[in-house]
Amino acid sequence: MSAVKMPTAVLADILSSYAQQIVIDRTGLEGGYDFKFDWSPRDPDAPSLFTALQEQLGLKLESQKAPVEFLIISHAERPSEN
C-alpha cells in the first residue's frame, strides 16, 4: 500500500475495512503524508496488518472501546415511477 498526501484520518478509514473493525484516527497529525508499507491480506507469509503498520510506519493499532456515530436505516422502499 502506498499513498501521496494522504491524511491519517483517510488511512484509518481504509484500515477499517481490512481490520474488519472501526479504526479511529487518534494520532493528532494534520495534513497529508506520503508513505508506503508492504502488506498483503492474500499472502499468508506476510506480516499481519498490525505488525506491518507498527514496524514500517511506526503506527500502533490499539483495541479500545469508544463511542461511534452510526446511521440506522429501519425501512427502505424503491422509489415510485413517475
Secondary structure by P-SEA (a helix, b strand, c coil): cccccccaaaaaaaaaaaaccccccccccccbbbbbbbbbccccccccaaaaaaaaccbbbbbbbbbbbbbbbccccccccc
